[in-house]
Amino acid sequence: VERLPDLAAELVRLKVDIIVTATTPAIQAAKQATRTIPIVMANSFDPVGTGLVASLARPGGNITGLSTLHEELTGKLLQLLKEAVPGVSRVAFLGSPDVPHSALAFKATQVAARALGLELQSVEVRSSAEFDSAFSTMTRERAGALIVPVAITLFFTNRRQIIDLAAKHRLPAMYYFKEFVDAGGLMAYGPSNPDLFRRAATYVDKILKGTKPADLPVEQPTKFELVINLKTAKALGLTIPQSILIRADQVIQ
């Protein structure tokens, strides 16, 4: 992440026509590097709350694209997790203090947790070296399940480590991207990454044809995926209810 400002500055020096990027830290680095080159966000969590755009309808400035702002989405994640693990009462939330939208996501998840009668435990990490102690904290404080609802590069890059630790500590976990479940995680519900990037290309096309980024509203996801890994469920001794399985877009046997 610390390399992002230099990488963004290099793109500006190369005088590219458009910068396409994703995740809040990368978009912020691009924004700090240029106020003139159009920036297309392929994936951003709450671009208004993190100060990237003025509003979704009228972004202003040189940034537009796709937002994954769906406060109700965190509620859906928790609801599915509670259905899969009916006896759970305390859920750990994995976040990072270095990522601005992590705190916003925790607040939204906290609201959803209260509505579902769940207690939410915040556990934060700054580097991959801290994952071991983070999971030990979850277990020590008696978390019954885990939610990883934020698009954070550190988590995505180290998803194998997170999944292995969840298995080791026998924590049923709900993730935001299906790629976690493809790698052995239990469940995921969230927007389709490939679909977001495909839609980002339509912004590039419009901007290259002369439309200003300020005049292109920020759009939200339209395609969501529920993915379940039954092999992982079996290893955890969990039986995923049929009511969830029939809603799944993909079930890994």
Secondary structure, DSSP 8 states (H G I E B T S, - for coil): -TTHHHHHHHHHHTT-S-EEEESHHHHHHHHHH-SSS-EEEEEES-TTTTTSSS-SS---TTEEEEE---HHHHHHHHHHHHHHSTT--EEEEEE-TTSHHHHHHHHHHHHHHHHTT-EEEEEE-SSGGGHHHHHHHHHHTT--EEEE-S--HHHHHTHHHHHHHHHHTT--EEESSHHHHHTT-SEEEEE-HHHHHHHHHHHHHHHHTT--GGGS--B----EEEEEEHHHHHHTT----HHHHTT-SEEE-
